[in-house]
Amino acid sequence: MTGQTKIRFVMLVPVGLIAAFLILYLHLSWMGFWLRTDGVQVTAMITAEHSKGQVDYKYNVNGREYAGSSQRNWSHEKYRNVHVGEESIMYYSSSHPGVSSLQDPEFPPSGLPVVIVALVMEFFFVETIINPGGKYALNIPVEEPR
């Protein structure tokens, strides 16, 4: 395996991690857009608690039951510490009732400067995979086999 091939394989790790982060950000942006555009506030029943403030909940829209998972609503003191069996306010999209969140709708999601930095890093990592010796590639020294 040549040095350039090793570099290409090593660069796949950060490319994959940054791509996963960017996809998550796009998903959160899409959800935030719909919750801000046509969001409806209702109450949801907490059904399970997970670590780091994550909870599962269920809610009804037009007689149909939906389930979701979200961080607790930290902006309303009353709902910060809800537990299984208790109710919390939540928001769902009237045009996409499966899109919901306990948190107040936010569009675009916070962290845009981090996303811009991640996009720049992704560009250089992908460029390094495509052409390790190219103008925009990261200059990683590699010993060639003898």
Backbone as CSV, one residue per row, in Angstrom:
resi,resn,N_x,N_y,N_z,CA_x,CA_y,CA_z,C_x,C_y,C_z
1,MET,0.857,-1.173,0.000,0.000,0.000,0.000,0.899,1.230,0.000
2,THR,0.672,2.130,-0.930,1.500,3.333,-1.030,1.113,4.343,0.033
3,GLY,1.959,5.340,0.217,1.706,6.384,1.199,0.446,7.174,0.887
4,GLN,0.218,7.443,-0.395,-0.978,8.194,-0.780,-2.249,7.394,-0.497
5,THR,-2.184,6.090,-0.690,-3.349,5.249,-0.393,-3.641,5.251,1.102
6,LYS,-2.594,5.217,1.922,-2.778,5.278,3.378,-3.428,6.591,3.781
7,ILE,-2.965,7.679,3.202,-3.546,8.989,3.506,-5.028,8.998,3.142
8,ARG,-5.352,8.445,1.989,-6.757,8.408,1.563,-7.620,7.650,2.564
9,PHE,-7.135,6.513,3.029,-7.908,5.741,4.005,-8.041,6.477,5.331
10,VAL,-6.971,7.103,5.781,-7.017,7.834,7.051,-7.993,9.013,6.954
11,MET,-8.023,9.692,5.833,-8.900,10.851,5.654,-10.377,10.458,5.602
12,LEU,-10.685,9.201,5.348,-12.082,8.769,5.319,-12.752,8.924,6.686
13,VAL,-11.985,8.782,7.755,-12.556,8.889,9.104,-13.086,10.303,9.374
14,PRO,-12.254,11.360,9.257,-12.815,12.697,9.518,-13.883,13.101,8.503
15,VAL,-13.742,12.649,7.253,-14.765,12.966,6.256,-16.107,12.378,6.680
16,GLY,-16.106,11.143,7.136,-17.348,10.502,7.570,-17.940,11.170,8.801
17,LEU,-17.098,11.517,9.769,-17.599,12.165,10.988,-18.176,13.546,10.696
18,ILE,-17.478,14.319,9.894,-17.974,15.660,9.570,-19.240,15.560,8.718
19,ALA,-19.289,14.600,7.799,-20.499,14.419,6.986,-21.691,14.075,7.872
20,ALA,-21.499,13.219,8.869,-22.591,12.871,9.783,-23.060,14.108,10.548
21,PHE,-22.117,14.939,10.996,-22.465,16.184,11.693,-23.270,17.112,10.788
22,LEU,-22.839,17.265,9.534,-23.531,18.152,8.602,-24.936,17.639,8.272
23,ILE,-25.078,16.333,8.131,-26.402,15.758,7.868,-27.328,16.001,9.057
24,LEU,-26.820,15.833,10.271,-27.618,16.105,11.465,-28.041,17.573,11.496
25,TYR,-27.131,18.477,11.179,-27.460,19.904,11.169,-28.543,20.199,10.128
26,LEU,-28.441,19.598,8.951,-29.467,19.794,7.925,-30.817,19.276,8.397
27,HIS,-30.824,18.128,9.058,-32.078,17.572,9.573,-32.695,18.503,10.625
28,LEU,-31.866,19.007,11.537,-32.368,19.934,12.545,-32.868,21.232,11.912
29,SER,-32.208,21.674,10.855,-32.661,22.871,10.138,-34.019,22.634,9.498
30,TRP,-34.187,21.482,8.864,-35.454,21.140,8.225,-36.574,21.097,9.268
31,MET,-36.310,20.437,10.405,-37.316,20.374,11.462,-37.633,21.768,11.996
32,GLY,-36.598,22.561,12.259,-36.809,23.913,12.767,-37.597,24.778,11.809
33,PHE,-37.336,24.616,10.509,-38.078,25.384,9.509,-39.567,25.087,9.599
34,TRP,-39.934,23.815,9.616,-41.354,23.461,9.650,-42.000,23.806,10.983
35,LEU,-41.276,23.671,12.066,-41.846,24.030,13.365,-42.038,25.538,13.487
36,ARG,-41.173,26.333,12.853,-41.347,27.786,12.863,-42.404,28.228,11.865
37,THR,-42.516,27.525,10.743,-43.449,27.917,9.692,-44.899,27.655,10.086
38,ASP,-45.185,26.430,10.528,-46.587,26.099,10.838,-46.721,25.291,12.125
39,GLY,-45.849,25.597,13.089,-45.855,24.872,14.355,-47.097,25.146,15.192
40,VAL,-47.554,24.110,15.865,-48.707,24.193,16.759,-48.236,23.734,18.136
41,GLN,-48.629,24.474,19.169,-48.247,24.100,20.529,-49.356,23.262,21.155
42,VAL,-48.992,22.089,21.676,-49.913,21.194,22.385,-49.174,20.627,23.599
43,THR,-49.819,19.725,24.310,-49.136,19.052,25.413,-48.821,17.623,25.021
44,ALA,-47.727,17.121,25.549,-47.295,15.753,25.283,-47.090,15.035,26.610
45,MET,-47.280,13.727,26.600,-47.058,12.902,27.779,-45.674,12.284,27.688
46,ILE,-44.869,12.461,28.719,-43.521,11.897,28.756,-43.640,10.397,29.012
47,THR,-43.000,9.586,28.158,-43.106,8.126,28.260,-41.812,7.452,28.697
48,ALA,-40.677,8.116,28.527,-39.393,7.521,28.932,-38.359,8.627,29.112
49,GLU,-37.407,8.369,29.997,-36.311,9.304,30.224,-34.997,8.633,29.841
50,HIS,-34.118,9.409,29.234,-32.797,8.929,28.851,-31.757,9.865,29.462
51,SER,-30.516,9.618,29.182,-29.456,10.463,29.734,-29.408,11.821,29.043
52,LYS,-28.782,12.759,29.713,-28.508,14.096,29.180,-29.762,14.863,28.790
53,GLY,-30.855,14.669,29.521,-32.069,15.444,29.297,-32.937,14.981,28.144
54,GLN,-32.613,13.880,27.541,-33.400,13.352,26.415,-34.597,12.579,26.959
55,VAL,-35.786,12.828,26.415,-37.000,12.112,26.821,-37.783,11.678,25.592
56,ASP,-38.560,10.624,25.761,-39.518,10.188,24.742,-40.882,10.693,25.166
57,TYR,-41.746,10.945,24.206,-43.071,11.459,24.514,-44.055,10.994,23.452
58,LYS,-45.337,11.138,23.778,-46.381,10.842,22.801,-47.383,11.986,22.824
59,TYR,-48.040,12.173,21.687,-49.009,13.254,21.542,-50.036,12.853,20.486
60,ASN,-51.183,13.521,20.489,-52.272,13.222,19.557,-52.519,14.402,18.637
61,VAL,-52.718,14.090,17.356,-53.087,15.089,16.359,-54.232,14.503,15.554
62,ASN,-55.385,15.156,15.598,-56.574,14.715,14.862,-56.897,13.244,15.115
63,GLY,-56.806,12.825,16.359,-57.164,11.460,16.733,-56.085,10.422,16.473
64,ARG,-54.970,10.821,15.925,-53.874,9.890,15.653,-52.747,10.124,16.654
65,GLU,-52.204,9.035,17.201,-51.131,9.172,18.182,-49.763,9.142,17.502
66,TYR,-48.912,10.054,17.918,-47.542,10.141,17.421,-46.593,10.018,18.609
67,ALA,-45.368,9.653,18.312,-44.332,9.564,19.346,-43.113,10.339,18.875
68,GLY,-42.372,10.853,19.820,-41.171,11.604,19.483,-40.138,11.486,20.576
69,SER,-38.981,12.038,20.299,-37.878,12.058,21.257,-37.207,13.415,21.129
70,SER,-36.898,14.016,22.260,-36.363,15.367,22.229,-35.659,15.674,23.541
71,GLN,-34.899,16.756,23.541,-34.385,17.305,24.786,-35.553,17.940,25.533
72,ARG,-35.457,17.979,26.835,-36.472,18.679,27.621,-36.510,20.150,27.210
73,ASN,-37.607,20.825,27.546,-37.742,22.239,27.237,-37.040,23.043,28.324
74,TRP,-35.815,23.453,28.063,-35.002,24.163,29.050,-35.402,25.627,29.178
75,SER,-36.116,26.180,28.216,-36.449,27.603,28.264,-37.656,27.901,29.149
76,HIS,-38.438,26.895,29.552,-39.576,27.083,30.447,-39.306,26.314,31.737
77,GLU,-39.121,27.034,32.827,-38.730,26.408,34.090,-39.692,25.295,34.517
78,LYS,-40.959,25.462,34.222,-41.972,24.477,34.612,-41.734,23.106,33.970
79,TYR,-41.115,23.092,32.789,-40.961,21.842,32.034,-39.518,21.318,32.001
80,ARG,-38.624,21.931,32.752,-37.219,21.502,32.735,-36.995,20.125,33.326
81,ASN,-37.778,19.761,34.307,-37.560,18.500,35.020,-38.768,17.576,34.946
82,VAL,-39.417,17.514,33.797,-40.566,16.615,33.666,-40.082,15.164,33.705
83,HIS,-40.921,14.306,34.257,-40.591,12.893,34.394,-41.675,12.050,33.728
84,VAL,-41.441,10.751,33.652,-42.387,9.820,33.033,-43.764,9.997,33.676
85,GLY,-44.782,10.103,32.824,-46.155,10.270,33.293,-46.581,11.721,33.412
86,GLU,-45.657,12.662,33.311,-45.996,14.080,33.393,-46.152,14.659,31.990
87,GLU,-46.760,15.851,31.924,-46.971,16.505,30.639,-46.016,17.669,30.444
88,SER,-45.720,17.936,29.202,-44.871,19.064,28.824,-45.452,19.696,27.572
89,ILE,-45.213,21.001,27.403,-45.620,21.602,26.136,-44.694,21.070,25.052
90,MET,-45.196,21.017,23.855,-44.396,20.593,22.704,-44.942,21.263,21.473
91,TYR,-44.181,21.185,20.415,-44.552,21.810,19.156,-44.493,20.758,18.068
92,TYR,-45.491,20.788,17.180,-45.464,19.902,16.016,-45.844,20.713,14.795
93,SER,-45.444,20.241,13.635,-45.749,20.907,12.376,-47.126,20.464,11.909
94,SER,-48.005,21.414,11.621,-49.352,21.042,11.173,-49.334,20.374,9.796
95,SER,-48.331,20.681,8.985,-48.243,20.041,7.669,-47.460,18.729,7.718
96,HIS,-46.658,18.549,8.740,-45.878,17.326,8.947,-46.018,16.930,10.414
97,PRO,-47.158,16.338,10.818,-47.418,16.094,12.242,-46.391,15.205,12.933
98,GLY,-45.622,14.440,12.204,-44.582,13.613,12.801,-43.348,14.402,13.202
99,VAL,-43.236,15.638,12.744,-42.110,16.510,13.091,-42.488,17.254,14.365
100,SER,-41.751,16.985,15.439,-42.106,17.587,16.722,-40.877,17.800,17.583
101,SER,-41.052,18.633,18.604,-39.969,18.895,19.546,-40.550,19.480,20.821
102,LEU,-39.947,19.148,21.947,-40.333,19.768,23.216,-39.705,21.151,23.346
103,GLN,-38.631,21.390,22.652,-37.931,22.672,22.729,-38.630,23.706,21.853
104,ASP,-38.452,24.969,22.213,-39.014,26.041,21.400,-38.399,25.976,20.003
105,PRO,-39.215,26.161,18.957,-38.692,26.073,17.583,-37.605,27.109,17.320
106,GLU,-36.585,26.672,16.592,-35.452,27.535,16.272,-35.038,27.283,14.828
107,PHE,-35.016,28.361,14.037,-34.541,28.242,12.658,-33.798,29.508,12.290
108,PRO,-32.606,29.426,11.775,-31.787,28.219,11.687,-31.284,27.824,13.065
109,PRO,-30.937,26.555,13.237,-30.415,26.125,14.538,-29.125,26.873,14.870
110,SER,-28.839,26.991,16.153,-27.601,27.673,16.546,-26.405,26.838,16.076
111,GLY,-25.287,27.477,15.970,-24.072,26.766,15.581,-23.667,26.970,14.141
112,LEU,-24.234,27.944,13.446,-23.891,28.160,12.045,-22.393,28.403,11.827
113,PRO,-21.700,29.157,12.675,-20.247,29.323,12.460,-19.496,27.980,12.508
114,VAL,-19.922,27.079,13.388,-19.284,25.759,13.474,-19.525,24.981,12.179
115,VAL,-20.721,25.112,11.623,-21.046,24.419,10.369,-20.185,24.951,9.232
116,ILE,-19.963,26.248,9.204,-19.118,26.838,8.148,-17.688,26.301,8.264
117,VAL,-17.155,26.251,9.472,-15.808,25.699,9.682,-15.781,24.229,9.273
118,ALA,-16.827,23.470,9.628,-16.891,22.054,9.264,-16.919,21.874,7.746
119,LEU,-17.640,22.734,7.040,-17.673,22.652,5.572,-16.297,22.905,4.966
120,VAL,-15.578,23.876,5.499,-14.227,24.170,4.993,-13.310,22.973,5.251
121,MET,-13.368,22.428,6.471,-12.542,21.256,6.785,-12.897,20.083,5.871
122,GLU,-14.182,19.873,5.652,-14.626,18.772,4.790,-14.050,18.942,3.385
123,PHE,-14.042,20.170,2.880,-13.487,20.427,1.553,-12.028,19.977,1.482
124,PHE,-11.221,20.378,2.473,-9.801,20.024,2.442,-9.588,18.516,2.621
125,PHE,-10.374,17.879,3.470,-10.238,16.432,3.660,-10.621,15.674,2.389
126,VAL,-11.704,16.085,1.752,-12.123,15.413,0.509,-11.096,15.660,-0.582
127,GLU,-10.582,16.882,-0.654,-9.544,17.188,-1.643,-8.307,16.325,-1.415
128,THR,-7.975,16.068,-0.169,-6.826,15.214,0.148,-7.092,13.775,-0.281
129,ILE,-8.321,13.308,-0.143,-8.663,11.958,-0.593,-8.558,11.866,-2.116
130,ILE,-9.077,12.875,-2.812,-9.080,12.846,-4.272,-7.665,12.939,-4.833
131,ASN,-6.897,13.889,-4.329,-5.549,14.105,-4.846,-4.623,14.504,-3.691
132,PRO,-4.009,13.519,-3.008,-3.176,13.820,-1.841,-2.040,14.799,-2.104
133,GLY,-1.612,14.956,-3.331,-0.530,15.885,-3.645,-1.019,17.172,-4.261
134,GLY,-2.314,17.398,-4.280,-2.892,18.565,-4.943,-2.691,19.874,-4.205
135,LYS,-3.063,20.948,-4.875,-2.877,22.305,-4.367,-3.623,22.543,-3.057
136,TYR,-4.837,21.999,-2.902,-5.644,22.242,-1.714,-5.627,21.071,-0.729
137,ALA,-4.842,20.078,-1.005,-4.752,18.911,-0.119,-3.934,19.266,1.118
138,LEU,-4.212,18.563,2.200,-3.399,18.722,3.393,-2.027,18.113,3.115
139,ASN,-0.996,18.801,3.482,0.368,18.319,3.208,0.803,17.407,4.344
140,ILE,0.492,16.136,4.204,0.842,15.145,5.220,2.065,14.398,4.720
141,PRO,3.183,14.480,5.457,4.373,13.754,4.998,4.182,12.255,5.166
142,VAL,4.571,11.521,4.140,4.421,10.067,4.140,5.714,9.464,3.622
143,GLU,6.161,8.430,4.329,7.334,7.716,3.860,6.882,6.694,2.815
144,GLU,7.491,6.755,1.677,7.199,5.797,0.620,7.964,4.507,0.894
145,PRO,7.359,3.342,0.596,8.074,2.077,0.799,9.282,2.003,-0.153
146,ARG,10.334,1.303,0.309,11.575,1.220,-0.489,11.554,0.045,-1.407
